[in-house]
Amino acid sequence: MISALIGVLIIIVVGAICFWAIDRFANDRRLAQLLKLLVVLICLGAILQRILPLAGVYY
């Protein structure tokens, strides 16, 4: 349980760093929005991959 929580926190921190980098270095606003959406989807997928086995859902 603690391992999953630490994993989720690491994913959130990496996602926040990616958001900062996109804000800092992306010149085009539409590109920045698409990259942020991609980061959110990847982070949500990674979080679900860590949380679902704890809930008993295996795929």
mmCIF file of the N, C-alpha and C atoms, coordinates in Angstrom:
data_MODEL
# 
_entry.id   MODEL 
# 
loop_
_atom_site.group_PDB 
_atom_site.id 
_atom_site.type_symbol 
_atom_site.label_atom_id 
_atom_site.label_alt_id 
_atom_site.label_comp_id 
_atom_site.label_asym_id 
_atom_site.label_entity_id 
_atom_site.label_seq_id 
_atom_site.pdbx_PDB_ins_code 
_atom_site.Cartn_x 
_atom_site.Cartn_y 
_atom_site.Cartn_z 
_atom_site.occupancy 
_atom_site.B_iso_or_equiv 
_atom_site.pdbx_formal_charge 
_atom_site.auth_seq_id 
_atom_site.auth_comp_id 
_atom_site.auth_asym_id 
_atom_site.auth_atom_id 
_atom_site.pdbx_PDB_model_num 
ATOM 1   N N  . MET A 1 1  ? 0.828  -1.192 0.000   1.00 0.00 ? 1  MET A N  1 
ATOM 2   C CA . MET A 1 1  ? 0.000  0.000  0.000   1.00 0.00 ? 1  MET A CA 1 
ATOM 3   C C  . MET A 1 1  ? 0.871  1.254  0.000   1.00 0.00 ? 1  MET A C  1 
ATOM 4   N N  . ILE A 1 2  ? 1.868  1.281  0.860   1.00 0.00 ? 2  ILE A N  1 
ATOM 5   C CA . ILE A 1 2  ? 2.770  2.430  0.920   1.00 0.00 ? 2  ILE A CA 1 
ATOM 6   C C  . ILE A 1 2  ? 3.537  2.561  -0.390  1.00 0.00 ? 2  ILE A C  1 
ATOM 7   N N  . SER A 1 3  ? 3.923  1.445  -0.980  1.00 0.00 ? 3  SER A N  1 
ATOM 8   C CA . SER A 1 3  ? 4.652  1.462  -2.243  1.00 0.00 ? 3  SER A CA 1 
ATOM 9   C C  . SER A 1 3  ? 3.802  2.089  -3.353  1.00 0.00 ? 3  SER A C  1 
ATOM 10  N N  . ALA A 1 4  ? 2.527  1.750  -3.387  1.00 0.00 ? 4  ALA A N  1 
ATOM 11  C CA . ALA A 1 4  ? 1.633  2.329  -4.396  1.00 0.00 ? 4  ALA A CA 1 
ATOM 12  C C  . ALA A 1 4  ? 1.462  3.827  -4.170  1.00 0.00 ? 4  ALA A C  1 
ATOM 13  N N  . LEU A 1 5  ? 1.357  4.237  -2.921  1.00 0.00 ? 5  LEU A N  1 
ATOM 14  C CA . LEU A 1 5  ? 1.205  5.654  -2.605  1.00 0.00 ? 5  LEU A CA 1 
ATOM 15  C C  . LEU A 1 5  ? 2.449  6.438  -3.007  1.00 0.00 ? 5  LEU A C  1 
ATOM 16  N N  . ILE A 1 6  ? 3.613  5.883  -2.737  1.00 0.00 ? 6  ILE A N  1 
ATOM 17  C CA . ILE A 1 6  ? 4.856  6.540  -3.133  1.00 0.00 ? 6  ILE A CA 1 
ATOM 18  C C  . ILE A 1 6  ? 4.949  6.614  -4.658  1.00 0.00 ? 6  ILE A C  1 
ATOM 19  N N  . GLY A 1 7  ? 4.546  5.561  -5.331  1.00 0.00 ? 7  GLY A N  1 
ATOM 20  C CA . GLY A 1 7  ? 4.545  5.562  -6.796  1.00 0.00 ? 7  GLY A CA 1 
ATOM 21  C C  . GLY A 1 7  ? 3.631  6.621  -7.369  1.00 0.00 ? 7  GLY A C  1 
ATOM 22  N N  . VAL A 1 8  ? 2.446  6.762  -6.789  1.00 0.00 ? 8  VAL A N  1 
ATOM 23  C CA . VAL A 1 8  ? 1.502  7.778  -7.250  1.00 0.00 ? 8  VAL A CA 1 
ATOM 24  C C  . VAL A 1 8  ? 2.064  9.176  -7.004  1.00 0.00 ? 8  VAL A C  1 
ATOM 25  N N  . LEU A 1 9  ? 2.680  9.394  -5.865  1.00 0.00 ? 9  LEU A N  1 
ATOM 26  C CA . LEU A 1 9  ? 3.275  10.704 -5.585  1.00 0.00 ? 9  LEU A CA 1 
ATOM 27  C C  . LEU A 1 9  ? 4.410  11.018 -6.561  1.00 0.00 ? 9  LEU A C  1 
ATOM 28  N N  . ILE A 1 10 ? 5.203  10.034 -6.912  1.00 0.00 ? 10 ILE A N  1 
ATOM 29  C CA . ILE A 1 10 ? 6.274  10.240 -7.884  1.00 0.00 ? 10 ILE A CA 1 
ATOM 30  C C  . ILE A 1 10 ? 5.693  10.602 -9.246  1.00 0.00 ? 10 ILE A C  1 
ATOM 31  N N  . ILE A 1 11 ? 4.630  9.924  -9.640  1.00 0.00 ? 11 ILE A N  1 
ATOM 32  C CA . ILE A 1 11 ? 3.976  10.217 -10.918 1.00 0.00 ? 11 ILE A CA 1 
ATOM 33  C C  . ILE A 1 11 ? 3.448  11.650 -10.924 1.00 0.00 ? 11 ILE A C  1 
ATOM 34  N N  . ILE A 1 12 ? 2.856  12.081 -9.822  1.00 0.00 ? 12 ILE A N  1 
ATOM 35  C CA . ILE A 1 12 ? 2.324  13.442 -9.739  1.00 0.00 ? 12 ILE A CA 1 
ATOM 36  C C  . ILE A 1 12 ? 3.450  14.471 -9.821  1.00 0.00 ? 12 ILE A C  1 
ATOM 37  N N  . VAL A 1 13 ? 4.557  14.209 -9.152  1.00 0.00 ? 13 VAL A N  1 
ATOM 38  C CA . VAL A 1 13 ? 5.688  15.143 -9.192  1.00 0.00 ? 13 VAL A CA 1 
ATOM 39  C C  . VAL A 1 13 ? 6.270  15.228 -10.602 1.00 0.00 ? 13 VAL A C  1 
ATOM 40  N N  . VAL A 1 14 ? 6.425  14.096 -11.265 1.00 0.00 ? 14 VAL A N  1 
ATOM 41  C CA . VAL A 1 14 ? 6.949  14.097 -12.633 1.00 0.00 ? 14 VAL A CA 1 
ATOM 42  C C  . VAL A 1 14 ? 5.984  14.831 -13.562 1.00 0.00 ? 14 VAL A C  1 
ATOM 43  N N  . GLY A 1 15 ? 4.687  14.623 -13.375 1.00 0.00 ? 15 GLY A N  1 
ATOM 44  C CA . GLY A 1 15 ? 3.698  15.345 -14.173 1.00 0.00 ? 15 GLY A CA 1 
ATOM 45  C C  . GLY A 1 15 ? 3.775  16.847 -13.950 1.00 0.00 ? 15 GLY A C  1 
ATOM 46  N N  . ALA A 1 16 ? 3.967  17.270 -12.713 1.00 0.00 ? 16 ALA A N  1 
ATOM 47  C CA . ALA A 1 16 ? 4.081  18.699 -12.414 1.00 0.00 ? 16 ALA A CA 1 
ATOM 48  C C  . ALA A 1 16 ? 5.334  19.292 -13.049 1.00 0.00 ? 16 ALA A C  1 
ATOM 49  N N  . ILE A 1 17 ? 6.429  18.545 -13.043 1.00 0.00 ? 17 ILE A N  1 
ATOM 50  C CA . ILE A 1 17 ? 7.658  19.020 -13.690 1.00 0.00 ? 17 ILE A CA 1 
ATOM 51  C C  . ILE A 1 17 ? 7.445  19.141 -15.197 1.00 0.00 ? 17 ILE A C  1 
ATOM 52  N N  . CYS A 1 18 ? 6.725  18.184 -15.774 1.00 0.00 ? 18 CYS A N  1 
ATOM 53  C CA . CYS A 1 18 ? 6.423  18.268 -17.212 1.00 0.00 ? 18 CYS A CA 1 
ATOM 54  C C  . CYS A 1 18 ? 5.554  19.482 -17.514 1.00 0.00 ? 18 CYS A C  1 
ATOM 55  N N  . PHE A 1 19 ? 4.559  19.761 -16.671 1.00 0.00 ? 19 PHE A N  1 
ATOM 56  C CA . PHE A 1 19 ? 3.717  20.945 -16.849 1.00 0.00 ? 19 PHE A CA 1 
ATOM 57  C C  . PHE A 1 19 ? 4.567  22.204 -16.813 1.00 0.00 ? 19 PHE A C  1 
ATOM 58  N N  . TRP A 1 20 ? 5.490  22.299 -15.867 1.00 0.00 ? 20 TRP A N  1 
ATOM 59  C CA . TRP A 1 20 ? 6.360  23.467 -15.762 1.00 0.00 ? 20 TRP A CA 1 
ATOM 60  C C  . TRP A 1 20 ? 7.214  23.615 -17.020 1.00 0.00 ? 20 TRP A C  1 
ATOM 61  N N  . ALA A 1 21 ? 7.775  22.506 -17.491 1.00 0.00 ? 21 ALA A N  1 
ATOM 62  C CA . ALA A 1 21 ? 8.633  22.557 -18.676 1.00 0.00 ? 21 ALA A CA 1 
ATOM 63  C C  . ALA A 1 21 ? 7.830  22.970 -19.911 1.00 0.00 ? 21 ALA A C  1 
ATOM 64  N N  . ILE A 1 22 ? 6.614  22.482 -20.017 1.00 0.00 ? 22 ILE A N  1 
ATOM 65  C CA . ILE A 1 22 ? 5.778  22.861 -21.156 1.00 0.00 ? 22 ILE A CA 1 
ATOM 66  C C  . ILE A 1 22 ? 5.461  24.348 -21.095 1.00 0.00 ? 22 ILE A C  1 
ATOM 67  N N  . ASP A 1 23 ? 5.099  24.853 -19.927 1.00 0.00 ? 23 ASP A N  1 
ATOM 68  C CA . ASP A 1 23 ? 4.822  26.283 -19.790 1.00 0.00 ? 23 ASP A CA 1 
ATOM 69  C C  . ASP A 1 23 ? 6.045  27.127 -20.117 1.00 0.00 ? 23 ASP A C  1 
ATOM 70  N N  . ARG A 1 24 ? 7.174  26.640 -19.729 1.00 0.00 ? 24 ARG A N  1 
ATOM 71  C CA . ARG A 1 24 ? 8.405  27.421 -19.890 1.00 0.00 ? 24 ARG A CA 1 
ATOM 72  C C  . ARG A 1 24 ? 8.906  27.434 -21.325 1.00 0.00 ? 24 ARG A C  1 
ATOM 73  N N  . PHE A 1 25 ? 8.842  26.298 -22.025 1.00 0.00 ? 25 PHE A N  1 
ATOM 74  C CA . PHE A 1 25 ? 9.523  26.164 -23.302 1.00 0.00 ? 25 PHE A CA 1 
ATOM 75  C C  . PHE A 1 25 ? 8.625  26.082 -24.527 1.00 0.00 ? 25 PHE A C  1 
ATOM 76  N N  . ALA A 1 26 ? 7.336  25.864 -24.374 1.00 0.00 ? 26 ALA A N  1 
ATOM 77  C CA . ALA A 1 26 ? 6.451  25.778 -25.543 1.00 0.00 ? 26 ALA A CA 1 
ATOM 78  C C  . ALA A 1 26 ? 6.010  27.181 -25.945 1.00 0.00 ? 26 ALA A C  1 
ATOM 79  N N  . ASN A 1 27 ? 6.318  27.538 -27.186 1.00 0.00 ? 27 ASN A N  1 
ATOM 80  C CA . ASN A 1 27 ? 5.972  28.867 -27.669 1.00 0.00 ? 27 ASN A CA 1 
ATOM 81  C C  . ASN A 1 27 ? 4.535  28.949 -28.159 1.00 0.00 ? 27 ASN A C  1 
ATOM 82  N N  . ASP A 1 28 ? 4.073  27.919 -28.827 1.00 0.00 ? 28 ASP A N  1 
ATOM 83  C CA . ASP A 1 28 ? 2.725  27.896 -29.379 1.00 0.00 ? 28 ASP A CA 1 
ATOM 84  C C  . ASP A 1 28 ? 1.730  27.469 -28.312 1.00 0.00 ? 28 ASP A C  1 
ATOM 85  N N  . ARG A 1 29 ? 0.674  28.249 -28.143 1.00 0.00 ? 29 ARG A N  1 
ATOM 86  C CA . ARG A 1 29 ? -0.305 27.977 -27.078 1.00 0.00 ? 29 ARG A CA 1 
ATOM 87  C C  . ARG A 1 29 ? -1.077 26.681 -27.325 1.00 0.00 ? 29 ARG A C  1 
ATOM 88  N N  . ARG A 1 30 ? -1.463 26.441 -28.583 1.00 0.00 ? 30 ARG A N  1 
ATOM 89  C CA . ARG A 1 30 ? -2.223 25.218 -28.885 1.00 0.00 ? 30 ARG A CA 1 
ATOM 90  C C  . ARG A 1 30 ? -1.367 23.977 -28.665 1.00 0.00 ? 30 ARG A C  1 
ATOM 91  N N  . LEU A 1 31 ? -0.108 24.053 -29.061 1.00 0.00 ? 31 LEU A N  1 
ATOM 92  C CA . LEU A 1 31 ? 0.803  22.932 -28.835 1.00 0.00 ? 31 LEU A CA 1 
ATOM 93  C C  . LEU A 1 31 ? 0.978  22.666 -27.342 1.00 0.00 ? 31 LEU A C  1 
ATOM 94  N N  . ALA A 1 32 ? 1.094  23.736 -26.568 1.00 0.00 ? 32 ALA A N  1 
ATOM 95  C CA . ALA A 1 32 ? 1.247  23.580 -25.122 1.00 0.00 ? 32 ALA A CA 1 
ATOM 96  C C  . ALA A 1 32 ? 0.016  22.912 -24.521 1.00 0.00 ? 32 ALA A C  1 
ATOM 97  N N  . GLN A 1 33 ? -1.160 23.297 -24.976 1.00 0.00 ? 33 GLN A N  1 
ATOM 98  C CA . GLN A 1 33 ? -2.386 22.677 -24.452 1.00 0.00 ? 33 GLN A CA 1 
ATOM 99  C C  . GLN A 1 33 ? -2.455 21.199 -24.808 1.00 0.00 ? 33 GLN A C  1 
ATOM 100 N N  . LEU A 1 34 ? -2.075 20.860 -26.033 1.00 0.00 ? 34 LEU A N  1 
ATOM 101 C CA . LEU A 1 34 ? -2.088 19.449 -26.435 1.00 0.00 ? 34 LEU A CA 1 
ATOM 102 C C  . LEU A 1 34 ? -1.065 18.632 -25.652 1.00 0.00 ? 34 LEU A C  1 
ATOM 103 N N  . LEU A 1 35 ? 0.108  19.206 -25.432 1.00 0.00 ? 35 LEU A N  1 
ATOM 104 C CA . LEU A 1 35 ? 1.122  18.497 -24.647 1.00 0.00 ? 35 LEU A CA 1 
ATOM 105 C C  . LEU A 1 35 ? 0.676  18.307 -23.207 1.00 0.00 ? 35 LEU A C  1 
ATOM 106 N N  . LYS A 1 36 ? 0.030  19.320 -22.639 1.00 0.00 ? 36 LYS A N  1 
ATOM 107 C CA . LYS A 1 36 ? -0.482 19.181 -21.266 1.00 0.00 ? 36 LYS A CA 1 
ATOM 108 C C  . LYS A 1 36 ? -1.550 18.109 -21.184 1.00 0.00 ? 36 LYS A C  1 
ATOM 109 N N  . LEU A 1 37 ? -2.427 18.049 -22.187 1.00 0.00 ? 37 LEU A N  1 
ATOM 110 C CA . LEU A 1 37 ? -3.447 17.004 -22.223 1.00 0.00 ? 37 LEU A CA 1 
ATOM 111 C C  . LEU A 1 37 ? -2.808 15.629 -22.303 1.00 0.00 ? 37 LEU A C  1 
ATOM 112 N N  . LEU A 1 38 ? -1.762 15.505 -23.110 1.00 0.00 ? 38 LEU A N  1 
ATOM 113 C CA . LEU A 1 38 ? -1.053 14.237 -23.218 1.00 0.00 ? 38 LEU A CA 1 
ATOM 114 C C  . LEU A 1 38 ? -0.417 13.842 -21.890 1.00 0.00 ? 38 LEU A C  1 
ATOM 115 N N  . VAL A 1 39 ? 0.173  14.805 -21.195 1.00 0.00 ? 39 VAL A N  1 
ATOM 116 C CA . VAL A 1 39 ? 0.782  14.533 -19.885 1.00 0.00 ? 39 VAL A CA 1 
ATOM 117 C C  . VAL A 1 39 ? -0.279 14.076 -18.894 1.00 0.00 ? 39 VAL A C  1 
ATOM 118 N N  . VAL A 1 40 ? -1.427 14.741 -18.892 1.00 0.00 ? 40 VAL A N  1 
ATOM 119 C CA . VAL A 1 40 ? -2.508 14.361 -17.969 1.00 0.00 ? 40 VAL A CA 1 
ATOM 120 C C  . VAL A 1 40 ? -2.977 12.939 -18.251 1.00 0.00 ? 40 VAL A C  1 
ATOM 121 N N  . LEU A 1 41 ? -3.176 12.599 -19.515 1.00 0.00 ? 41 LEU A N  1 
ATOM 122 C CA . LEU A 1 41 ? -3.648 11.257 -19.851 1.00 0.00 ? 41 LEU A CA 1 
ATOM 123 C C  . LEU A 1 41 ? -2.627 10.186 -19.480 1.00 0.00 ? 41 LEU A C  1 
ATOM 124 N N  . ILE A 1 42 ? -1.369 10.454 -19.732 1.00 0.00 ? 42 ILE A N  1 
ATOM 125 C CA . ILE A 1 42 ? -0.327 9.483  -19.377 1.00 0.00 ? 42 ILE A CA 1 
ATOM 126 C C  . ILE A 1 42 ? -0.243 9.314  -17.864 1.00 0.00 ? 42 ILE A C  1 
ATOM 127 N N  . CYS A 1 43 ? -0.319 10.427 -17.126 1.00 0.00 ? 43 CYS A N  1 
ATOM 128 C CA . CYS A 1 43 ? -0.261 10.345 -15.664 1.00 0.00 ? 43 CYS A CA 1 
ATOM 129 C C  . CYS A 1 43 ? -1.470 9.603  -15.098 1.00 0.00 ? 43 CYS A C  1 
ATOM 130 N N  . LEU A 1 44 ? -2.654 9.878  -15.635 1.00 0.00 ? 44 LEU A N  1 
ATOM 131 C CA . LEU A 1 44 ? -3.841 9.159  -15.168 1.00 0.00 ? 44 LEU A CA 1 
ATOM 132 C C  . LEU A 1 44 ? -3.742 7.663  -15.449 1.00 0.00 ? 44 LEU A C  1 
ATOM 133 N N  . GLY A 1 45 ? -3.236 7.311  -16.626 1.00 0.00 ? 45 GLY A N  1 
ATOM 134 C CA . GLY A 1 45 ? -3.049 5.900  -16.949 1.00 0.00 ? 45 GLY A CA 1 
ATOM 135 C C  . GLY A 1 45 ? -2.062 5.224  -16.013 1.00 0.00 ? 45 GLY A C  1 
ATOM 136 N N  . ALA A 1 46 ? -0.981 5.922  -15.705 1.00 0.00 ? 46 ALA A N  1 
ATOM 137 C CA . ALA A 1 46 ? 0.024  5.356  -14.800 1.00 0.00 ? 46 ALA A CA 1 
ATOM 138 C C  . ALA A 1 46 ? -0.525 5.214  -13.384 1.00 0.00 ? 46 ALA A C  1 
ATOM 139 N N  . ILE A 1 47 ? -1.303 6.197  -12.947 1.00 0.00 ? 47 ILE A N  1 
ATOM 140 C CA . ILE A 1 47 ? -1.904 6.122  -11.610 1.00 0.00 ? 47 ILE A CA 1 
ATOM 141 C C  . ILE A 1 47 ? -2.904 4.980  -11.542 1.00 0.00 ? 47 ILE A C  1 
ATOM 142 N N  . LEU A 1 48 ? -3.735 4.840  -12.575 1.00 0.00 ? 48 LEU A N  1 
ATOM 143 C CA . LEU A 1 48 ? -4.693 3.727  -12.588 1.00 0.00 ? 48 LEU A CA 1 
ATOM 144 C C  . LEU A 1 48 ? -3.977 2.382  -12.603 1.00 0.00 ? 48 LEU A C  1 
ATOM 145 N N  . GLN A 1 49 ? -2.861 2.316  -13.302 1.00 0.00 ? 49 GLN A N  1 
ATOM 146 C CA . GLN A 1 49 ? -2.092 1.075  -13.340 1.00 0.00 ? 49 GLN A CA 1 
ATOM 147 C C  . GLN A 1 49 ? -1.580 0.696  -11.949 1.00 0.00 ? 49 GLN A C  1 
ATOM 148 N N  . ARG A 1 50 ? -1.308 1.675  -11.111 1.00 0.00 ? 50 ARG A N  1 
ATOM 149 C CA . ARG A 1 50 ? -0.840 1.401  -9.742  1.00 0.00 ? 50 ARG A CA 1 
ATOM 150 C C  . ARG A 1 50 ? -1.992 1.136  -8.776  1.00 0.00 ? 50 ARG A C  1 
ATOM 151 N N  . ILE A 1 51 ? -3.138 1.788  -8.991  1.00 0.00 ? 51 ILE A N  1 
ATOM 152 C CA . ILE A 1 51 ? -4.246 1.723  -8.032  1.00 0.00 ? 51 ILE A CA 1 
ATOM 153 C C  . ILE A 1 51 ? -5.185 0.532  -8.283  1.00 0.00 ? 51 ILE A C  1 
ATOM 154 N N  . LEU A 1 52 ? -5.452 0.206  -9.532  1.00 0.00 ? 52 LEU A N  1 
ATOM 155 C CA . LEU A 1 52 ? -6.424 -0.849 -9.816  1.00 0.00 ? 52 LEU A CA 1 
ATOM 156 C C  . LEU A 1 52 ? -6.078 -2.207 -9.207  1.00 0.00 ? 52 LEU A C  1 
ATOM 157 N N  . PRO A 1 53 ? -4.822 -2.652 -9.206  1.00 0.00 ? 53 PRO A N  1 
ATOM 158 C CA . PRO A 1 53 ? -4.543 -3.934 -8.539  1.00 0.00 ? 53 PRO A CA 1 
ATOM 159 C C  . PRO A 1 53 ? -4.852 -3.919 -7.045  1.00 0.00 ? 53 PRO A C  1 
ATOM 160 N N  . LEU A 1 54 ? -4.744 -2.754 -6.409  1.00 0.00 ? 54 LEU A N  1 
ATOM 161 C CA . LEU A 1 54 ? -5.100 -2.671 -4.997  1.00 0.00 ? 54 LEU A CA 1 
ATOM 162 C C  . LEU A 1 54 ? -6.607 -2.851 -4.782  1.00 0.00 ? 54 LEU A C  1 
ATOM 163 N N  . ALA A 1 55 ? -7.388 -2.459 -5.801  1.00 0.00 ? 55 ALA A N  1 
ATOM 164 C CA . ALA A 1 55 ? -8.838 -2.596 -5.716  1.00 0.00 ? 55 ALA A CA 1 
ATOM 165 C C  . ALA A 1 55 ? -9.293 -3.984 -6.165  1.00 0.00 ? 55 ALA A C  1 
ATOM 166 N N  . GLY A 1 56 ? -8.373 -4.813 -6.613  1.00 0.00 ? 56 GLY A N  1 
ATOM 167 C CA . GLY A 1 56 ? -8.719 -6.166 -7.026  1.00 0.00 ? 56 GLY A CA 1 
ATOM 168 C C  . GLY A 1 56 ? -9.090 -6.281 -8.476  1.00 0.00 ? 56 GLY A C  1 
ATOM 169 N N  . VAL A 1 57 ? -8.811 -5.252 -9.264  1.00 0.00 ? 57 VAL A N  1 
ATOM 170 C CA . VAL A 1 57 ? -9.124 -5.279 -10.694 1.00 0.00 ? 57 VAL A CA 1 
ATOM 171 C C  . VAL A 1 57 ? -7.825 -5.563 -11.456 1.00 0.00 ? 57 VAL A C  1 
ATOM 172 N N  . TYR A 1 58 ? -7.778 -6.713 -12.106 1.00 0.00 ? 58 TYR A N  1 
ATOM 173 C CA . TYR A 1 58 ? -6.609 -7.091 -12.877 1.00 0.00 ? 58 TYR A CA 1 
ATOM 174 C C  . TYR A 1 58 ? -6.993 -7.143 -14.332 1.00 0.00 ? 58 TYR A C  1 
ATOM 175 N N  . TYR A 1 59 ? -6.128 -6.674 -15.190 1.00 0.00 ? 59 TYR A N  1 
ATOM 176 C CA . TYR A 1 59 ? -6.424 -6.664 -16.617 1.00 0.00 ? 59 TYR A CA 1 
ATOM 177 C C  . TYR A 1 59 ? -5.360 -7.400 -17.382 1.00 0.00 ? 59 TYR A C  1 
# 
